[in-house]
Amino acid sequence: MKKITAIIISLIALNVSAQSHQAFDAGEWFRFRIHYGMFNASFATLEVKETTLRNKPVYHVVGQGKSTGLLHLFFKVDDNYETFMDKKSGAPLRFIRQIDEGGHTRDLLVDFDHDSNTAHVFNRKRNTRNTYAIPENVQDMLSSFYYLRNNLDVSAIEKGEMFSIKMFIDDENHDFKLKFLGREVVKTKMGNIAALKFRPYVLAGRVFEKKESLTIWVSDDKNRMPLKIKADLAVGSLNADIDAFKGLKYPLNIIMN
């Protein structure tokens, strides 16, 4: 289960050139039910707040994941992710990663300086500080999803189209690729919802069975709400489904049969 909550919370996103609209606002909240095989493994939540950082108005997004039930007895997951994003540009200014996954712990605070293209990483567990070079338009694990929701032009997207995102994770820059697979209707507990389907290309190995192991669905509307995630893991499979939400900026279109 290591890194699985991070996958659900970050939802791996893509980088595009021009902002199209504001898909979310403060007060938005999502909860996902995560199944690992036959187990109801955990819940993950995403909440958007607003505050100020460095005298700038920012969105403060908090993502949390916790294991439940029998799995919690054998493999505890207690994760907290936070990002502070400039309200105008969507650029991440600060990122926090605090995780406890089966005894594997990490506590990082990352401050982004986009003027100097650097990231200042404070490892609070080891009490060390380091500075790393970052590329233009870089995102963190959490801000990337919200940047996607604001910038993806769904009117022009075509099946098979490829995108990429520059993302800074822990102490490294990564270039992720994402493929649009088409449009589908997803069955949720709220009803059937029209969706956009994507396949992020991940690293095959200890966590994922192969690089095409992850698939995500987001609502095909102005909200671009995350609906479902499916992952084929090196051991078993994982599914995450939207379980509850509130504070959507736009009405959710439920398809009536």
Order of alpha helices (4+ residues) and beta strands (2+ residues): alpha-beta-beta-beta-alpha-beta-beta-beta-beta-beta-alpha-beta-beta-beta-beta-beta-beta
